[in-house]
């Protein structure tokens, strides 16, 4: 079934639903035709998705560069939010990253959300930092300083900065982003330190807790500590099939090569679901009830074109019927 949605009822606009482009999945098969990813972004917009996202990991899980790919997507789309889910910010100097993101935001006419993370604490992630010459041990602090540095640079004024991890004098970048404040910054991560960082400096929270109860607790923690509005988002993986066993096999076949780890290990730390489209929508609805306002969905499938159509036909209509305001306020 193919559906095309150009507009939707504004009354249902509180919950936004995004799609992760399968850049890692394509790279694993040796398919580096980036025009196919751009075409999928354009199709996601036609199908009524609210946002399109690209992951990042230049060495640990190689794929197309997210900023370069989103620059092409920006020119191929008109409406959808474009985001990084998530970009490992401590691998890059914040001056250069601020310049790249500002340029991308200009290309996207202000539609960019910078999803950033510090990097998951694994040996493979540490090896990536070592190869690039980045400081793995202090990546959390580097991430927080990077956020501060980029926001200052996006003003377009000369900036001097003295931090624990970053220091420079009299730097100005051009162009500035489309919006004077720059693109929104959403941070990944969970746990006490990560949640405190989100509450201090972020515009959004983009985690993947495997249990709704953990997600709800994180939302509450941020709500109590944040001094600015923070959008609660969720990164989730779906294996869709009417046959539960086949859906589980599909999830396993996707996750294990993606992470080079058993499904059970990854599922213990990440939000993922295997089942029918209707069941998946119900499962996601639990996170919406817990406060989620923007869902970023990755599909576990060997046919991403068909998977995107299935997502739009089977999952989106159910999610569009959920009224988040009956559970929580729009923002944290």
BELPE-V70099 format. One record per residue. N is the residue number from 1. RES is the residue in three letters. PHI is phi in degrees with one decimal (999 if undefined). PSI is psi in radians with two decimals (none if undefined). Layout:
n=N res=RES phi=PHI psi=PSI
n=N res=RES phi=PHI psi=PSI
//
This chain:
n=1 res=UNK phi=999 psi=2.30
n=2 res=UNK phi=-117.9 psi=2.23
n=3 res=UNK phi=-126.5 psi=2.60
n=4 res=UNK phi=-126.1 psi=2.19
n=5 res=UNK phi=-122.3 psi=2.05
n=6 res=UNK phi=-92.8 psi=-0.64
n=7 res=UNK phi=-137.7 psi=2.83
n=8 res=UNK phi=-144.5 psi=2.84
n=9 res=UNK phi=-60.6 psi=2.17
n=10 res=UNK phi=-61.9 psi=-0.38
n=11 res=UNK phi=-65.7 psi=-0.39
n=12 res=UNK phi=-101.6 psi=0.27
n=13 res=UNK phi=-78.6 psi=-0.11
n=14 res=UNK phi=-65.7 psi=-0.64
n=15 res=UNK phi=-97.7 psi=2.18
n=16 res=UNK phi=-109.9 psi=2.56
n=17 res=UNK phi=-130.3 psi=2.19
n=18 res=UNK phi=-118.8 psi=2.93
n=19 res=UNK phi=-129.0 psi=2.26
n=20 res=UNK phi=-86.6 psi=2.08
n=21 res=UNK phi=-63.9 psi=2.41
n=22 res=UNK phi=-82.4 psi=0.97
n=23 res=UNK phi=-65.6 psi=-0.67
n=24 res=UNK phi=-69.1 psi=-0.76
n=25 res=UNK phi=-60.8 psi=-0.75
n=26 res=UNK phi=-63.4 psi=-0.76
n=27 res=UNK phi=-62.4 psi=-0.64
n=28 res=UNK phi=-62.5 psi=-0.54
n=29 res=UNK phi=-89.7 psi=-0.01
n=30 res=UNK phi=80.6 psi=0.20
n=31 res=UNK phi=-92.8 psi=1.83
n=32 res=UNK phi=-109.6 psi=0.47
n=33 res=UNK phi=-81.4 psi=1.63
n=34 res=UNK phi=-69.0 psi=-0.36
n=35 res=UNK phi=-62.3 psi=-0.50
n=36 res=UNK phi=-67.0 psi=-0.65
n=37 res=UNK phi=-68.2 psi=-0.70
n=38 res=UNK phi=-63.9 psi=-0.70
n=39 res=UNK phi=-63.7 psi=-0.65
n=40 res=UNK phi=-67.0 psi=-0.63
n=41 res=UNK phi=-62.4 psi=-0.76
n=42 res=UNK phi=-63.3 psi=-0.69
n=43 res=UNK phi=-67.4 psi=-0.66
n=44 res=UNK phi=-60.1 psi=-0.70
n=45 res=UNK phi=-64.0 psi=-0.75
n=46 res=UNK phi=-61.4 psi=-0.60
n=47 res=UNK phi=-81.3 psi=-0.04
n=48 res=UNK phi=98.5 psi=0.11
n=49 res=UNK phi=-64.3 psi=2.62
n=50 res=UNK phi=-90.1 psi=-0.39
n=51 res=UNK phi=-153.6 psi=2.76
n=52 res=UNK phi=-131.2 psi=2.37
n=53 res=UNK phi=-128.8 psi=2.72
n=54 res=UNK phi=-135.0 psi=2.38
n=55 res=UNK phi=-84.9 psi=3.07
n=56 res=UNK phi=-145.1 psi=2.40
n=57 res=UNK phi=174.6 psi=1.55
n=58 res=UNK phi=-66.1 psi=-0.46
n=59 res=UNK phi=-121.5 psi=-0.84
n=60 res=UNK phi=-62.6 psi=-0.83
n=61 res=UNK phi=-132.0 psi=1.37
n=62 res=UNK phi=-58.8 psi=2.54
n=63 res=UNK phi=-167.5 psi=3.12
n=64 res=UNK phi=-62.5 psi=2.55
n=65 res=UNK phi=-61.4 psi=2.23
n=66 res=UNK phi=-67.3 psi=-0.64
n=67 res=UNK phi=-70.4 psi=-0.75
n=68 res=UNK phi=-65.3 psi=-0.74
n=69 res=UNK phi=-64.5 psi=-0.75
n=70 res=UNK phi=-67.9 psi=-0.44
n=71 res=UNK phi=-63.2 psi=-0.68
n=72 res=UNK phi=-69.9 psi=-0.72
n=73 res=UNK phi=-62.8 psi=-0.63
n=74 res=UNK phi=-59.5 psi=-0.63
n=75 res=UNK phi=-79.8 psi=-0.32
n=76 res=UNK phi=-97.0 psi=-0.12
n=77 res=UNK phi=-128.4 psi=2.87
n=78 res=UNK phi=-123.3 psi=-0.47
n=79 res=UNK phi=-119.4 psi=-0.72
n=80 res=UNK phi=-65.3 psi=2.54
n=81 res=UNK phi=-66.6 psi=2.50
n=82 res=UNK phi=-114.0 psi=2.31
n=83 res=UNK phi=-142.8 psi=2.79
n=84 res=UNK phi=-104.0 psi=2.26
n=85 res=UNK phi=-134.6 psi=1.54
n=86 res=UNK phi=-116.1 psi=2.82
n=87 res=UNK phi=-88.5 psi=2.30
n=88 res=UNK phi=-81.6 psi=1.57
n=89 res=UNK phi=-61.4 psi=-0.67
n=90 res=UNK phi=-66.9 psi=-0.10
n=91 res=UNK phi=-79.9 psi=-0.13
n=92 res=UNK phi=-128.7 psi=2.57
n=93 res=UNK phi=-72.4 psi=2.37
n=94 res=UNK phi=-64.2 psi=-0.44
n=95 res=UNK phi=-66.1 psi=-0.84
n=96 res=UNK phi=-66.4 psi=-0.69
n=97 res=UNK phi=-66.7 psi=-0.72
n=98 res=UNK phi=-59.6 psi=-0.72
n=99 res=UNK phi=-64.7 psi=-0.79
n=100 res=UNK phi=-64.1 psi=-0.79
n=101 res=UNK phi=-68.7 psi=-0.63
n=102 res=UNK phi=-64.4 psi=-0.74
n=103 res=UNK phi=-64.2 psi=-0.77
n=104 res=UNK phi=-62.4 psi=-0.72
n=105 res=UNK phi=-62.8 psi=-0.63
n=106 res=UNK phi=-63.6 psi=-0.80
n=107 res=UNK phi=-61.2 psi=-0.58
n=108 res=UNK phi=-91.8 psi=0.10
n=109 res=UNK phi=54.8 psi=0.72
n=110 res=UNK phi=82.5 psi=0.26
n=111 res=UNK phi=-92.1 psi=0.14
n=112 res=UNK phi=-85.9 psi=2.42
n=113 res=UNK phi=-118.8 psi=2.16
n=114 res=UNK phi=-90.7 psi=1.71
n=115 res=UNK phi=-83.5 psi=2.09
n=116 res=UNK phi=-123.8 psi=2.62
n=117 res=UNK phi=-141.8 psi=2.89
n=118 res=UNK phi=-90.8 psi=-0.31
n=119 res=UNK phi=105.8 psi=2.25
n=120 res=UNK phi=-69.9 psi=2.47
n=121 res=UNK phi=-76.6 psi=1.36
n=122 res=UNK phi=-129.4 psi=2.87
n=123 res=UNK phi=-63.2 psi=-0.65
n=124 res=UNK phi=-65.8 psi=-0.70
n=125 res=UNK phi=-65.9 psi=-0.73
n=126 res=UNK phi=-62.2 psi=-0.69
n=127 res=UNK phi=-62.1 psi=-0.64
n=128 res=UNK phi=-63.8 psi=-0.76
n=129 res=UNK phi=-62.1 psi=-0.77
n=130 res=UNK phi=-62.1 psi=-0.77
n=131 res=UNK phi=-61.2 psi=-0.63
n=132 res=UNK phi=-87.0 psi=-0.28
n=133 res=UNK phi=86.7 psi=0.42
n=134 res=UNK phi=-96.6 psi=2.79
n=135 res=UNK phi=-89.3 psi=1.81
n=136 res=UNK phi=-72.2 psi=-0.68
n=137 res=UNK phi=-65.9 psi=-0.49
n=138 res=UNK phi=-116.4 psi=0.51
n=139 res=UNK phi=-65.6 psi=-0.56
n=140 res=UNK phi=-65.3 psi=-0.82
n=141 res=UNK phi=-65.3 psi=-0.64
n=142 res=UNK phi=-64.1 psi=-0.71
n=143 res=UNK phi=-59.6 psi=-0.82
n=144 res=UNK phi=-65.3 psi=-0.72
n=145 res=UNK phi=-64.6 psi=-0.64
n=146 res=UNK phi=-60.6 psi=-0.72
n=147 res=UNK phi=-60.2 psi=-0.80
n=148 res=UNK phi=-63.8 psi=-0.78
n=149 res=UNK phi=-61.8 psi=-0.81
n=150 res=UNK phi=-64.6 psi=-0.73
n=151 res=UNK phi=-62.7 psi=-0.66
n=152 res=UNK phi=-66.7 psi=-0.77
n=153 res=UNK phi=-65.8 psi=-0.58
n=154 res=UNK phi=-66.6 psi=-0.18
n=155 res=UNK phi=-69.4 psi=-0.38
n=156 res=UNK phi=85.7 psi=-0.08
n=157 res=UNK phi=-90.2 psi=2.73
n=158 res=UNK phi=-61.5 psi=2.39
n=159 res=UNK phi=-127.0 psi=2.35
n=160 res=UNK phi=-118.8 psi=2.48
n=161 res=UNK phi=-144.1 psi=2.42
n=162 res=UNK phi=-131.2 psi=1.81
n=163 res=UNK phi=-122.8 psi=-3.09
n=164 res=UNK phi=-71.9 psi=-0.54
n=165 res=UNK phi=-114.9 psi=-0.40
n=166 res=UNK phi=-132.2 psi=2.37
n=167 res=UNK phi=-149.1 psi=2.39
n=168 res=UNK phi=-165.0 psi=2.90
n=169 res=UNK phi=-126.5 psi=2.38
n=170 res=UNK phi=51.9 psi=1.04
n=171 res=UNK phi=-111.5 psi=2.36
n=172 res=UNK phi=-134.1 psi=2.40
n=173 res=UNK phi=-114.4 psi=2.72
n=174 res=UNK phi=-150.2 psi=2.48
n=175 res=UNK phi=-78.0 psi=2.86
n=176 res=UNK phi=-84.3 psi=2.85
n=177 res=UNK phi=-63.4 psi=2.92
n=178 res=UNK phi=-61.7 psi=-0.67
n=179 res=UNK phi=-97.7 psi=2.39
n=180 res=UNK phi=-54.6 psi=-0.60
n=181 res=UNK phi=-82.3 psi=-0.12
n=182 res=UNK phi=87.0 psi=3.02
n=183 res=UNK phi=-65.6 psi=2.68
n=184 res=UNK phi=-63.5 psi=2.57
n=185 res=UNK phi=-115.8 psi=2.07
n=186 res=UNK phi=-109.9 psi=2.34
n=187 res=UNK phi=-108.2 psi=2.45
n=188 res=UNK phi=-84.9 psi=-3.09
n=189 res=UNK phi=102.8 psi=2.72
n=190 res=UNK phi=-141.5 psi=3.07
n=191 res=UNK phi=91.8 psi=2.91
n=192 res=UNK phi=-58.4 psi=-0.84
n=193 res=UNK phi=-65.7 psi=-0.79
n=194 res=UNK phi=-65.4 psi=-0.72
n=195 res=UNK phi=-65.1 psi=-0.69
n=196 res=UNK phi=-63.4 psi=-0.67
n=197 res=UNK phi=-65.1 psi=-0.76
n=198 res=UNK phi=-57.9 psi=-0.82
n=199 res=UNK phi=-62.8 psi=-0.60
n=200 res=UNK phi=-75.7 psi=-0.76
n=201 res=UNK phi=-128.7 psi=-0.14
n=202 res=UNK phi=-97.8 psi=2.77
n=203 res=UNK phi=-96.7 psi=-0.23
n=204 res=UNK phi=-158.7 psi=2.80
n=205 res=UNK phi=-120.7 psi=2.15
n=206 res=UNK phi=-125.7 psi=1.35
n=207 res=UNK phi=-101.5 psi=-3.08
n=208 res=UNK phi=-139.8 psi=0.88
n=209 res=UNK phi=-59.3 psi=2.34
n=210 res=UNK phi=-73.8 psi=-0.26
n=211 res=UNK phi=-122.3 psi=2.40
n=212 res=UNK phi=-59.9 psi=-0.64
n=213 res=UNK phi=-61.5 psi=-0.72
n=214 res=UNK phi=-65.7 psi=-0.69
n=215 res=UNK phi=-63.4 psi=-0.82
n=216 res=UNK phi=-59.5 psi=-0.69
n=217 res=UNK phi=-64.7 psi=-0.69
n=218 res=UNK phi=-64.5 psi=-0.75
n=219 res=UNK phi=-57.3 psi=-0.78
n=220 res=UNK phi=-66.0 psi=-0.71
n=221 res=UNK phi=-61.0 psi=-0.78
n=222 res=UNK phi=-67.8 psi=-0.73
n=223 res=UNK phi=-57.2 psi=-0.69
n=224 res=UNK phi=-74.7 psi=-0.44
n=225 res=UNK phi=-106.2 psi=-0.40
n=226 res=UNK phi=-70.7 psi=2.53
n=227 res=UNK phi=-107.2 psi=0.03
n=228 res=UNK phi=-136.2 psi=2.82
n=229 res=UNK phi=-62.3 psi=2.35
n=230 res=UNK phi=-127.4 psi=2.10
n=231 res=UNK phi=-76.2 psi=2.21
n=232 res=UNK phi=-87.1 psi=2.05
n=233 res=UNK phi=-118.5 psi=3.06
n=234 res=UNK phi=-148.7 psi=2.35
n=235 res=UNK phi=-103.9 psi=2.09
n=236 res=UNK phi=-139.4 psi=2.56
n=237 res=UNK phi=-109.1 psi=2.32
n=238 res=UNK phi=-119.7 psi=2.30
n=239 res=UNK phi=-108.2 psi=1.88
n=240 res=UNK phi=-102.6 psi=2.22
n=241 res=UNK phi=-169.8 psi=2.53
n=242 res=UNK phi=-66.5 psi=-0.43
n=243 res=UNK phi=-91.6 psi=1.99
n=244 res=UNK phi=-57.2 psi=-0.70
n=245 res=UNK phi=-65.9 psi=-0.71
n=246 res=UNK phi=-68.2 psi=-0.65
n=247 res=UNK phi=-62.5 psi=-0.71
n=248 res=UNK phi=-66.2 psi=-0.70
n=249 res=UNK phi=-64.0 psi=-0.67
n=250 res=UNK phi=-64.4 psi=-0.71
n=251 res=UNK phi=-63.2 psi=-0.79
n=252 res=UNK phi=-62.4 psi=-0.77
n=253 res=UNK phi=-63.9 psi=-0.45
n=254 res=UNK phi=-88.0 psi=-0.82
n=255 res=UNK phi=-70.0 psi=-0.75
n=256 res=UNK phi=-65.6 psi=-0.78
n=257 res=UNK phi=-72.1 psi=-0.52
n=258 res=UNK phi=-60.7 psi=-0.79
n=259 res=UNK phi=-107.2 psi=-0.08
n=260 res=UNK phi=53.3 psi=0.82
n=261 res=UNK phi=-154.1 psi=2.71
n=262 res=UNK phi=-62.1 psi=2.56
n=263 res=UNK phi=-54.3 psi=-0.77
n=264 res=UNK phi=-60.4 psi=-0.64
n=265 res=UNK phi=-68.0 psi=-0.75
n=266 res=UNK phi=-70.4 psi=-0.72
n=267 res=UNK phi=-64.6 psi=-0.38
n=268 res=UNK phi=-71.5 psi=-0.31
n=269 res=UNK phi=-122.5 psi=-0.17
n=270 res=UNK phi=-122.5 psi=2.58
n=271 res=UNK phi=-74.9 psi=2.04
n=272 res=UNK phi=-152.1 psi=2.68
n=273 res=UNK phi=-144.9 psi=2.46
n=274 res=UNK phi=-124.1 psi=2.18
n=275 res=UNK phi=164.9 psi=-2.86
n=276 res=UNK phi=-73.1 psi=2.86
n=277 res=UNK phi=-59.9 psi=-0.74
n=278 res=UNK phi=-64.5 psi=-0.72
n=279 res=UNK phi=-66.1 psi=-0.69
n=280 res=UNK phi=-62.7 psi=-0.72
n=281 res=UNK phi=-63.0 psi=-0.70
n=282 res=UNK phi=-63.9 psi=-0.72
n=283 res=UNK phi=-62.4 psi=-0.79
n=284 res=UNK phi=-63.3 psi=-0.57
n=285 res=UNK phi=-60.0 psi=-0.50
n=286 res=UNK phi=-63.5 psi=-0.67
n=287 res=UNK phi=-71.0 psi=-0.63
n=288 res=UNK phi=-62.4 psi=-0.75
n=289 res=UNK phi=-62.2 psi=-0.49
n=290 res=UNK phi=-84.2 psi=-0.07
n=291 res=UNK phi=126.4 psi=-0.10
n=292 res=UNK phi=-64.0 psi=2.35
n=293 res=UNK phi=-119.6 psi=-0.20
n=294 res=UNK phi=-144.4 psi=2.07
n=295 res=UNK phi=-102.5 psi=2.24
n=296 res=UNK phi=-109.4 psi=1.99
n=297 res=UNK phi=-108.8 psi=2.18
n=298 res=UNK phi=-103.2 psi=2.39
n=299 res=UNK phi=-103.6 psi=2.31
n=300 res=UNK phi=-94.6 psi=1.76
n=301 res=UNK phi=-159.1 psi=2.77
n=302 res=UNK phi=-98.7 psi=0.00
n=303 res=UNK phi=-134.0 psi=1.60
n=304 res=UNK phi=-73.2 psi=-0.49
n=305 res=UNK phi=-66.0 psi=-0.84
n=306 res=UNK phi=-66.8 psi=-0.64
n=307 res=UNK phi=-62.4 psi=-0.69
n=308 res=UNK phi=-64.2 psi=-0.72
n=309 res=UNK phi=-63.6 psi=-0.69
n=310 res=UNK phi=-66.1 psi=-0.69
n=311 res=UNK phi=-60.0 psi=-0.80
n=312 res=UNK phi=-68.7 psi=-0.66
n=313 res=UNK phi=-80.6 psi=-0.60
n=314 res=UNK phi=-107.4 psi=-0.52
n=315 res=UNK phi=-101.1 psi=-0.80
n=316 res=UNK phi=-57.7 psi=-0.78
n=317 res=UNK phi=-58.9 psi=-0.64
n=318 res=UNK phi=-69.8 psi=-0.79
n=319 res=UNK phi=-64.9 psi=-0.59
n=320 res=UNK phi=-64.8 psi=-0.39
n=321 res=UNK phi=-83.9 psi=-0.10
n=322 res=UNK phi=-83.7 psi=2.27
n=323 res=UNK phi=-103.1 psi=1.66
n=324 res=UNK phi=-56.4 psi=-0.55
n=325 res=UNK phi=-65.3 psi=-0.22
n=326 res=UNK phi=-78.3 psi=-0.16
n=327 res=UNK phi=-111.5 psi=-0.86
n=328 res=UNK phi=-146.6 psi=3.00
n=329 res=UNK phi=-69.0 psi=2.84
n=330 res=UNK phi=-61.3 psi=-0.75
n=331 res=UNK phi=-111.3 psi=2.91
n=332 res=UNK phi=-64.7 psi=none
//
